[in-house]
C-alpha cells in the first residue's frame, strides 16, 4: 500500500450550505442538486434515501419550511443538518481536524496487519450521511461526517464511535484491504 488520501469535497460544499443557511440566506436548488449528485454522495444512497431525499431535506431547511417524512433516514438527515446550521462554531470544530488530516503515517500499522493489500491507494471520504457510520466501496472508506465527535474543551481529541480517529481509520482501511 502506497497512499491514503482524504477527500472532503462534499463536506466542503456542505460547509457553505450550513453557513449560508445559518445566516438565513437561501441556497439554490441547483447547488443542492450538484451536491446530491456528487459521485461520492451517490454511493451512500439506497431505496430509502436518494438524491431526491437529500435535496428535499436541505431545501426544506434552507426555505425554513416544516419537514415531515415517514422515512427515518430522511428525519435523521434533517435533524443532523439542522444541528449543523444551529451551531456553526461546533460545525467548524468538527471540520477543522479533518481538513488538516494526513493519514499516510498510518501506512506502517496497516502494512503490519495486511500482508497482501488489495489496493495501493485507499481514499477516506467524509460525506454528510444519514444513519450509517461508514460504508466500504471499492477502494474507499466513506465515513459519515455527522459521526465525527470532537472534544468541546479544545483538547483536539477527535473520535468516531468512541474510537480515536486515527485508530478508526486504521481499522477501516484494514477491513477494506482484507475484503475478498
mmCIF file of the C-alpha atoms, coordinates in Angstrom:
data_MODEL
# 
_entry.id   MODEL 
# 
loop_
_atom_site.group_PDB 
_atom_site.id 
_atom_site.type_symbol 
_atom_site.label_atom_id 
_atom_site.label_alt_id 
_atom_site.label_comp_id 
_atom_site.label_asym_id 
_atom_site.label_entity_id 
_atom_site.label_seq_id 
_atom_site.pdbx_PDB_ins_code 
_atom_site.Cartn_x 
_atom_site.Cartn_y 
_atom_site.Cartn_z 
_atom_site.occupancy 
_atom_site.B_iso_or_equiv 
_atom_site.pdbx_formal_charge 
_atom_site.auth_seq_id 
_atom_site.auth_comp_id 
_atom_site.auth_asym_id 
_atom_site.auth_atom_id 
_atom_site.pdbx_PDB_model_num 
ATOM 1   C CA . UNK A 1 1   ? 0.000   0.000   0.000  1.00 0.00 ? 1   UNK A CA 1 
ATOM 2   C CA . UNK A 1 2   ? 1.366   3.361   -1.002 1.00 0.00 ? 2   UNK A CA 1 
ATOM 3   C CA . UNK A 1 3   ? -1.088  6.079   -0.047 1.00 0.00 ? 3   UNK A CA 1 
ATOM 4   C CA . UNK A 1 4   ? -4.113  7.110   1.986  1.00 0.00 ? 4   UNK A CA 1 
ATOM 5   C CA . UNK A 1 5   ? -5.917  10.134  0.618  1.00 0.00 ? 5   UNK A CA 1 
ATOM 6   C CA . UNK A 1 6   ? -8.527  12.180  2.445  1.00 0.00 ? 6   UNK A CA 1 
ATOM 7   C CA . UNK A 1 7   ? -11.437 13.601  0.447  1.00 0.00 ? 7   UNK A CA 1 
ATOM 8   C CA . UNK A 1 8   ? -13.692 16.340  1.782  1.00 0.00 ? 8   UNK A CA 1 
ATOM 9   C CA . UNK A 1 9   ? -15.421 17.571  -1.384 1.00 0.00 ? 9   UNK A CA 1 
ATOM 10  C CA . UNK A 1 10  ? -19.000 17.142  -0.184 1.00 0.00 ? 10  UNK A CA 1 
ATOM 11  C CA . UNK A 1 11  ? -18.265 18.330  3.358  1.00 0.00 ? 11  UNK A CA 1 
ATOM 12  C CA . UNK A 1 12  ? -16.644 21.482  1.946  1.00 0.00 ? 12  UNK A CA 1 
ATOM 13  C CA . UNK A 1 13  ? -19.722 22.084  -0.209 1.00 0.00 ? 13  UNK A CA 1 
ATOM 14  C CA . UNK A 1 14  ? -21.976 21.476  2.768  1.00 0.00 ? 14  UNK A CA 1 
ATOM 15  C CA . UNK A 1 15  ? -19.974 23.903  4.894  1.00 0.00 ? 15  UNK A CA 1 
ATOM 16  C CA . UNK A 1 16  ? -21.074 26.677  2.524  1.00 0.00 ? 16  UNK A CA 1 
ATOM 17  C CA . UNK A 1 17  ? -24.676 25.434  2.741  1.00 0.00 ? 17  UNK A CA 1 
ATOM 18  C CA . UNK A 1 18  ? -24.653 25.286  6.564  1.00 0.00 ? 18  UNK A CA 1 
ATOM 19  C CA . UNK A 1 19  ? -23.087 28.743  6.855  1.00 0.00 ? 19  UNK A CA 1 
ATOM 20  C CA . UNK A 1 20  ? -25.449 30.376  4.357  1.00 0.00 ? 20  UNK A CA 1 
ATOM 21  C CA . UNK A 1 21  ? -28.492 28.703  5.892  1.00 0.00 ? 21  UNK A CA 1 
ATOM 22  C CA . UNK A 1 22  ? -27.447 29.714  9.409  1.00 0.00 ? 22  UNK A CA 1 
ATOM 23  C CA . UNK A 1 23  ? -27.300 33.310  8.158  1.00 0.00 ? 23  UNK A CA 1 
ATOM 24  C CA . UNK A 1 24  ? -30.827 32.922  6.720  1.00 0.00 ? 24  UNK A CA 1 
ATOM 25  C CA . UNK A 1 25  ? -29.648 33.034  3.122  1.00 0.00 ? 25  UNK A CA 1 
ATOM 26  C CA . UNK A 1 26  ? -31.448 30.852  0.622  1.00 0.00 ? 26  UNK A CA 1 
ATOM 27  C CA . UNK A 1 27  ? -29.347 28.184  -1.059 1.00 0.00 ? 27  UNK A CA 1 
ATOM 28  C CA . UNK A 1 28  ? -30.450 27.467  -4.619 1.00 0.00 ? 28  UNK A CA 1 
ATOM 29  C CA . UNK A 1 29  ? -31.824 24.156  -5.815 1.00 0.00 ? 29  UNK A CA 1 
ATOM 30  C CA . UNK A 1 30  ? -29.082 23.889  -8.456 1.00 0.00 ? 30  UNK A CA 1 
ATOM 31  C CA . UNK A 1 31  ? -26.421 23.944  -5.733 1.00 0.00 ? 31  UNK A CA 1 
ATOM 32  C CA . UNK A 1 32  ? -28.268 21.313  -3.693 1.00 0.00 ? 32  UNK A CA 1 
ATOM 33  C CA . UNK A 1 33  ? -28.677 19.119  -6.783 1.00 0.00 ? 33  UNK A CA 1 
ATOM 34  C CA . UNK A 1 34  ? -24.972 19.430  -7.551 1.00 0.00 ? 34  UNK A CA 1 
ATOM 35  C CA . UNK A 1 35  ? -24.047 18.141  -4.099 1.00 0.00 ? 35  UNK A CA 1 
ATOM 36  C CA . UNK A 1 36  ? -26.762 15.473  -4.161 1.00 0.00 ? 36  UNK A CA 1 
ATOM 37  C CA . UNK A 1 37  ? -25.421 14.167  -7.471 1.00 0.00 ? 37  UNK A CA 1 
ATOM 38  C CA . UNK A 1 38  ? -21.762 14.169  -6.433 1.00 0.00 ? 38  UNK A CA 1 
ATOM 39  C CA . UNK A 1 39  ? -20.218 10.778  -7.212 1.00 0.00 ? 39  UNK A CA 1 
ATOM 40  C CA . UNK A 1 40  ? -19.286 10.138  -3.561 1.00 0.00 ? 40  UNK A CA 1 
ATOM 41  C CA . UNK A 1 41  ? -22.760 11.022  -2.298 1.00 0.00 ? 41  UNK A CA 1 
ATOM 42  C CA . UNK A 1 42  ? -24.338 8.667   -4.829 1.00 0.00 ? 42  UNK A CA 1 
ATOM 43  C CA . UNK A 1 43  ? -22.531 5.780   -3.126 1.00 0.00 ? 43  UNK A CA 1 
ATOM 44  C CA . UNK A 1 44  ? -24.476 6.445   0.082  1.00 0.00 ? 44  UNK A CA 1 
ATOM 45  C CA . UNK A 1 45  ? -27.944 6.182   -1.448 1.00 0.00 ? 45  UNK A CA 1 
ATOM 46  C CA . UNK A 1 46  ? -30.329 3.270   -1.176 1.00 0.00 ? 46  UNK A CA 1 
ATOM 47  C CA . UNK A 1 47  ? -34.056 2.607   -1.616 1.00 0.00 ? 47  UNK A CA 1 
ATOM 48  C CA . UNK A 1 48  ? -34.958 4.752   1.397  1.00 0.00 ? 48  UNK A CA 1 
ATOM 49  C CA . UNK A 1 49  ? -32.607 7.681   0.872  1.00 0.00 ? 49  UNK A CA 1 
ATOM 50  C CA . UNK A 1 50  ? -31.590 9.032   -2.528 1.00 0.00 ? 50  UNK A CA 1 
ATOM 51  C CA . UNK A 1 51  ? -30.746 12.259  -4.371 1.00 0.00 ? 51  UNK A CA 1 
ATOM 52  C CA . UNK A 1 52  ? -34.328 13.492  -4.022 1.00 0.00 ? 52  UNK A CA 1 
ATOM 53  C CA . UNK A 1 53  ? -34.291 12.815  -0.269 1.00 0.00 ? 53  UNK A CA 1 
ATOM 54  C CA . UNK A 1 54  ? -31.066 14.797  0.023  1.00 0.00 ? 54  UNK A CA 1 
ATOM 55  C CA . UNK A 1 55  ? -32.422 17.742  -1.968 1.00 0.00 ? 55  UNK A CA 1 
ATOM 56  C CA . UNK A 1 56  ? -35.848 17.713  -0.301 1.00 0.00 ? 56  UNK A CA 1 
ATOM 57  C CA . UNK A 1 57  ? -34.438 17.778  3.234  1.00 0.00 ? 57  UNK A CA 1 
ATOM 58  C CA . UNK A 1 58  ? -31.882 20.526  2.565  1.00 0.00 ? 58  UNK A CA 1 
ATOM 59  C CA . UNK A 1 59  ? -34.377 22.602  0.595  1.00 0.00 ? 59  UNK A CA 1 
ATOM 60  C CA . UNK A 1 60  ? -36.864 22.484  3.480  1.00 0.00 ? 60  UNK A CA 1 
ATOM 61  C CA . UNK A 1 61  ? -34.168 23.633  5.924  1.00 0.00 ? 61  UNK A CA 1 
ATOM 62  C CA . UNK A 1 62  ? -32.947 26.423  3.653  1.00 0.00 ? 62  UNK A CA 1 
ATOM 63  C CA . UNK A 1 63  ? -36.509 27.619  2.994  1.00 0.00 ? 63  UNK A CA 1 
ATOM 64  C CA . UNK A 1 64  ? -37.456 27.375  6.680  1.00 0.00 ? 64  UNK A CA 1 
ATOM 65  C CA . UNK A 1 65  ? -40.315 25.038  5.790  1.00 0.00 ? 65  UNK A CA 1 
ATOM 66  C CA . UNK A 1 66  ? -41.728 22.371  8.095  1.00 0.00 ? 66  UNK A CA 1 
ATOM 67  C CA . UNK A 1 67  ? -40.391 18.928  7.314  1.00 0.00 ? 67  UNK A CA 1 
ATOM 68  C CA . UNK A 1 68  ? -42.262 15.697  7.786  1.00 0.00 ? 68  UNK A CA 1 
ATOM 69  C CA . UNK A 1 69  ? -41.292 12.279  6.500  1.00 0.00 ? 69  UNK A CA 1 
ATOM 70  C CA . UNK A 1 70  ? -42.243 8.688   7.119  1.00 0.00 ? 70  UNK A CA 1 
ATOM 71  C CA . UNK A 1 71  ? -38.658 7.681   6.361  1.00 0.00 ? 71  UNK A CA 1 
ATOM 72  C CA . UNK A 1 72  ? -36.314 7.510   9.328  1.00 0.00 ? 72  UNK A CA 1 
ATOM 73  C CA . UNK A 1 73  ? -33.236 8.198   7.194  1.00 0.00 ? 73  UNK A CA 1 
ATOM 74  C CA . UNK A 1 74  ? -34.731 11.482  5.951  1.00 0.00 ? 74  UNK A CA 1 
ATOM 75  C CA . UNK A 1 75  ? -35.658 12.516  9.509  1.00 0.00 ? 75  UNK A CA 1 
ATOM 76  C CA . UNK A 1 76  ? -32.148 11.707  10.761 1.00 0.00 ? 76  UNK A CA 1 
ATOM 77  C CA . UNK A 1 77  ? -30.610 13.651  7.867  1.00 0.00 ? 77  UNK A CA 1 
ATOM 78  C CA . UNK A 1 78  ? -32.889 16.614  8.578  1.00 0.00 ? 78  UNK A CA 1 
ATOM 79  C CA . UNK A 1 79  ? -32.015 16.549  12.275 1.00 0.00 ? 79  UNK A CA 1 
ATOM 80  C CA . UNK A 1 80  ? -28.243 16.425  11.796 1.00 0.00 ? 80  UNK A CA 1 
ATOM 81  C CA . UNK A 1 81  ? -28.262 19.166  9.175  1.00 0.00 ? 81  UNK A CA 1 
ATOM 82  C CA . UNK A 1 82  ? -30.407 21.388  11.397 1.00 0.00 ? 82  UNK A CA 1 
ATOM 83  C CA . UNK A 1 83  ? -27.898 20.831  14.169 1.00 0.00 ? 83  UNK A CA 1 
ATOM 84  C CA . UNK A 1 84  ? -25.045 21.908  11.879 1.00 0.00 ? 84  UNK A CA 1 
ATOM 85  C CA . UNK A 1 85  ? -26.811 25.155  10.981 1.00 0.00 ? 85  UNK A CA 1 
ATOM 86  C CA . UNK A 1 86  ? -27.722 25.970  14.574 1.00 0.00 ? 86  UNK A CA 1 
ATOM 87  C CA . UNK A 1 87  ? -24.177 25.801  15.967 1.00 0.00 ? 87  UNK A CA 1 
ATOM 88  C CA . UNK A 1 88  ? -21.657 26.868  13.348 1.00 0.00 ? 88  UNK A CA 1 
ATOM 89  C CA . UNK A 1 89  ? -18.855 27.088  15.908 1.00 0.00 ? 89  UNK A CA 1 
ATOM 90  C CA . UNK A 1 90  ? -19.300 23.406  16.709 1.00 0.00 ? 90  UNK A CA 1 
ATOM 91  C CA . UNK A 1 91  ? -19.565 22.603  12.988 1.00 0.00 ? 91  UNK A CA 1 
ATOM 92  C CA . UNK A 1 92  ? -16.238 24.349  12.392 1.00 0.00 ? 92  UNK A CA 1 
ATOM 93  C CA . UNK A 1 93  ? -14.747 22.376  15.299 1.00 0.00 ? 93  UNK A CA 1 
ATOM 94  C CA . UNK A 1 94  ? -15.801 19.164  13.531 1.00 0.00 ? 94  UNK A CA 1 
ATOM 95  C CA . UNK A 1 95  ? -14.422 20.230  10.148 1.00 0.00 ? 95  UNK A CA 1 
ATOM 96  C CA . UNK A 1 96  ? -11.088 21.695  11.306 1.00 0.00 ? 96  UNK A CA 1 
ATOM 97  C CA . UNK A 1 97  ? -9.259  18.486  12.290 1.00 0.00 ? 97  UNK A CA 1 
ATOM 98  C CA . UNK A 1 98  ? -10.302 16.527  9.220  1.00 0.00 ? 98  UNK A CA 1 
ATOM 99  C CA . UNK A 1 99  ? -9.271  19.394  6.920  1.00 0.00 ? 99  UNK A CA 1 
ATOM 100 C CA . UNK A 1 100 ? -5.657  19.008  8.058  1.00 0.00 ? 100 UNK A CA 1 
ATOM 101 C CA . UNK A 1 101 ? -5.735  15.238  8.380  1.00 0.00 ? 101 UNK A CA 1 
ATOM 102 C CA . UNK A 1 102 ? -2.823  13.406  6.767  1.00 0.00 ? 102 UNK A CA 1 
ATOM 103 C CA . UNK A 1 103 ? -3.092  9.672   7.221  1.00 0.00 ? 103 UNK A CA 1 
ATOM 104 C CA . UNK A 1 104 ? -0.015  8.459   5.328  1.00 0.00 ? 104 UNK A CA 1 
ATOM 105 C CA . UNK A 1 105 ? 1.871   7.976   8.606  1.00 0.00 ? 105 UNK A CA 1 
ATOM 106 C CA . UNK A 1 106 ? -0.636  5.181   9.374  1.00 0.00 ? 106 UNK A CA 1 
ATOM 107 C CA . UNK A 1 107 ? 0.696   3.057   6.496  1.00 0.00 ? 107 UNK A CA 1 
ATOM 108 C CA . UNK A 1 108 ? 3.207   1.054   8.604  1.00 0.00 ? 108 UNK A CA 1 
ATOM 109 C CA . UNK A 1 109 ? 0.433   -0.063  11.005 1.00 0.00 ? 109 UNK A CA 1 
ATOM 110 C CA . UNK A 1 110 ? -1.732  -1.171  8.089  1.00 0.00 ? 110 UNK A CA 1 
ATOM 111 C CA . UNK A 1 111 ? 1.161   -2.924  6.335  1.00 0.00 ? 111 UNK A CA 1 
ATOM 112 C CA . UNK A 1 112 ? 1.835   -4.950  9.502  1.00 0.00 ? 112 UNK A CA 1 
ATOM 113 C CA . UNK A 1 113 ? -1.766  -6.145  9.593  1.00 0.00 ? 113 UNK A CA 1 
ATOM 114 C CA . UNK A 1 114 ? -2.327  -6.716  5.855  1.00 0.00 ? 114 UNK A CA 1 
ATOM 115 C CA . UNK A 1 115 ? 0.350   -8.660  4.014  1.00 0.00 ? 115 UNK A CA 1 
ATOM 116 C CA . UNK A 1 116 ? -1.215  -8.543  0.539  1.00 0.00 ? 116 UNK A CA 1 
ATOM 117 C CA . UNK A 1 117 ? -3.203  -5.337  0.279  1.00 0.00 ? 117 UNK A CA 1 
ATOM 118 C CA . UNK A 1 118 ? -5.977  -5.282  -2.272 1.00 0.00 ? 118 UNK A CA 1 
ATOM 119 C CA . UNK A 1 119 ? -5.406  -1.602  -3.177 1.00 0.00 ? 119 UNK A CA 1 
ATOM 120 C CA . UNK A 1 120 ? -2.282  0.554   -3.480 1.00 0.00 ? 120 UNK A CA 1 
ATOM 121 C CA . UNK A 1 121 ? -4.298  3.618   -2.544 1.00 0.00 ? 121 UNK A CA 1 
ATOM 122 C CA . UNK A 1 122 ? -7.287  3.932   -0.247 1.00 0.00 ? 122 UNK A CA 1 
ATOM 123 C CA . UNK A 1 123 ? -9.447  7.031   -0.162 1.00 0.00 ? 123 UNK A CA 1 
ATOM 124 C CA . UNK A 1 124 ? -11.062 8.106   3.083  1.00 0.00 ? 124 UNK A CA 1 
ATOM 125 C CA . UNK A 1 125 ? -14.107 10.117  2.051  1.00 0.00 ? 125 UNK A CA 1 
ATOM 126 C CA . UNK A 1 126 ? -16.099 12.166  4.542  1.00 0.00 ? 126 UNK A CA 1 
ATOM 127 C CA . UNK A 1 127 ? -19.717 12.642  3.453  1.00 0.00 ? 127 UNK A CA 1 
ATOM 128 C CA . UNK A 1 128 ? -22.810 14.106  5.110  1.00 0.00 ? 128 UNK A CA 1 
ATOM 129 C CA . UNK A 1 129 ? -24.689 10.849  5.625  1.00 0.00 ? 129 UNK A CA 1 
ATOM 130 C CA . UNK A 1 130 ? -27.979 9.738   7.065  1.00 0.00 ? 130 UNK A CA 1 
ATOM 131 C CA . UNK A 1 131 ? -27.919 6.897   9.597  1.00 0.00 ? 131 UNK A CA 1 
ATOM 132 C CA . UNK A 1 132 ? -24.823 4.895   8.599  1.00 0.00 ? 132 UNK A CA 1 
ATOM 133 C CA . UNK A 1 133 ? -21.462 5.148   10.360 1.00 0.00 ? 133 UNK A CA 1 
ATOM 134 C CA . UNK A 1 134 ? -19.281 4.110   7.427  1.00 0.00 ? 134 UNK A CA 1 
ATOM 135 C CA . UNK A 1 135 ? -19.521 2.331   4.108  1.00 0.00 ? 135 UNK A CA 1 
ATOM 136 C CA . UNK A 1 136 ? -16.886 0.426   2.146  1.00 0.00 ? 136 UNK A CA 1 
ATOM 137 C CA . UNK A 1 137 ? -16.957 0.925   -1.598 1.00 0.00 ? 137 UNK A CA 1 
ATOM 138 C CA . UNK A 1 138 ? -14.155 -0.484  -3.754 1.00 0.00 ? 138 UNK A CA 1 
ATOM 139 C CA . UNK A 1 139 ? -11.010 1.348   -2.505 1.00 0.00 ? 139 UNK A CA 1 
ATOM 140 C CA . UNK A 1 140 ? -12.980 3.914   -0.494 1.00 0.00 ? 140 UNK A CA 1 
ATOM 141 C CA . UNK A 1 141 ? -13.950 4.166   3.125  1.00 0.00 ? 141 UNK A CA 1 
ATOM 142 C CA . UNK A 1 142 ? -16.923 6.537   3.215  1.00 0.00 ? 142 UNK A CA 1 
ATOM 143 C CA . UNK A 1 143 ? -17.325 7.981   6.694  1.00 0.00 ? 143 UNK A CA 1 
ATOM 144 C CA . UNK A 1 144 ? -20.456 9.762   7.805  1.00 0.00 ? 144 UNK A CA 1 
ATOM 145 C CA . UNK A 1 145 ? -19.207 13.222  8.766  1.00 0.00 ? 145 UNK A CA 1 
ATOM 146 C CA . UNK A 1 146 ? -22.011 13.525  11.318 1.00 0.00 ? 146 UNK A CA 1 
ATOM 147 C CA . UNK A 1 147 ? -20.415 10.694  13.317 1.00 0.00 ? 147 UNK A CA 1 
ATOM 148 C CA . UNK A 1 148 ? -17.281 12.772  13.971 1.00 0.00 ? 148 UNK A CA 1 
ATOM 149 C CA . UNK A 1 149 ? -17.039 13.550  17.688 1.00 0.00 ? 149 UNK A CA 1 
ATOM 150 C CA . UNK A 1 150 ? -14.872 16.439  18.828 1.00 0.00 ? 150 UNK A CA 1 
ATOM 151 C CA . UNK A 1 151 ? -13.784 17.463  22.285 1.00 0.00 ? 151 UNK A CA 1 
ATOM 152 C CA . UNK A 1 152 ? -15.746 20.519  23.365 1.00 0.00 ? 152 UNK A CA 1 
ATOM 153 C CA . UNK A 1 153 ? -12.935 21.501  25.708 1.00 0.00 ? 153 UNK A CA 1 
ATOM 154 C CA . UNK A 1 154 ? -10.450 22.103  22.934 1.00 0.00 ? 154 UNK A CA 1 
ATOM 155 C CA . UNK A 1 155 ? -8.108  19.217  23.575 1.00 0.00 ? 155 UNK A CA 1 
ATOM 156 C CA . UNK A 1 156 ? -8.047  18.368  19.840 1.00 0.00 ? 156 UNK A CA 1 
ATOM 157 C CA . UNK A 1 157 ? -9.386  14.923  20.584 1.00 0.00 ? 157 UNK A CA 1 
ATOM 158 C CA . UNK A 1 158 ? -11.440 13.547  17.701 1.00 0.00 ? 158 UNK A CA 1 
ATOM 159 C CA . UNK A 1 159 ? -13.254 10.227  17.673 1.00 0.00 ? 159 UNK A CA 1 
ATOM 160 C CA . UNK A 1 160 ? -15.734 8.197   15.706 1.00 0.00 ? 160 UNK A CA 1 
ATOM 161 C CA . UNK A 1 161 ? -17.874 5.650   17.553 1.00 0.00 ? 161 UNK A CA 1 
ATOM 162 C CA . UNK A 1 162 ? -15.772 6.204   20.678 1.00 0.00 ? 162 UNK A CA 1 
ATOM 163 C CA . UNK A 1 163 ? -12.526 5.324   18.874 1.00 0.00 ? 163 UNK A CA 1 
ATOM 164 C CA . UNK A 1 164 ? -9.746  7.862   18.251 1.00 0.00 ? 164 UNK A CA 1 
ATOM 165 C CA . UNK A 1 165 ? -9.903  8.946   14.604 1.00 0.00 ? 165 UNK A CA 1 
ATOM 166 C CA . UNK A 1 166 ? -6.520  7.547   13.559 1.00 0.00 ? 166 UNK A CA 1 
ATOM 167 C CA . UNK A 1 167 ? -7.228  4.155   15.154 1.00 0.00 ? 167 UNK A CA 1 
ATOM 168 C CA . UNK A 1 168 ? -10.647 4.160   13.494 1.00 0.00 ? 168 UNK A CA 1 
ATOM 169 C CA . UNK A 1 169 ? -9.084  4.828   10.088 1.00 0.00 ? 169 UNK A CA 1 
ATOM 170 C CA . UNK A 1 170 ? -6.566  2.018   10.566 1.00 0.00 ? 170 UNK A CA 1 
ATOM 171 C CA . UNK A 1 171 ? -9.399  -0.413  11.453 1.00 0.00 ? 171 UNK A CA 1 
ATOM 172 C CA . UNK A 1 172 ? -11.493 0.517   8.432  1.00 0.00 ? 172 UNK A CA 1 
ATOM 173 C CA . UNK A 1 173 ? -8.581  0.505   5.980  1.00 0.00 ? 173 UNK A CA 1 
ATOM 174 C CA . UNK A 1 174 ? -7.518  -2.913  7.242  1.00 0.00 ? 174 UNK A CA 1 
ATOM 175 C CA . UNK A 1 175 ? -11.116 -4.037  6.772  1.00 0.00 ? 175 UNK A CA 1 
ATOM 176 C CA . UNK A 1 176 ? -11.290 -2.800  3.164  1.00 0.00 ? 176 UNK A CA 1 
ATOM 177 C CA . UNK A 1 177 ? -7.858  -4.255  2.338  1.00 0.00 ? 177 UNK A CA 1 
ATOM 178 C CA . UNK A 1 178 ? -8.864  -7.625  3.780  1.00 0.00 ? 178 UNK A CA 1 
ATOM 179 C CA . UNK A 1 179 ? -12.146 -7.972  1.907  1.00 0.00 ? 179 UNK A CA 1 
ATOM 180 C CA . UNK A 1 180 ? -12.339 -10.787 -0.583 1.00 0.00 ? 180 UNK A CA 1 
# 
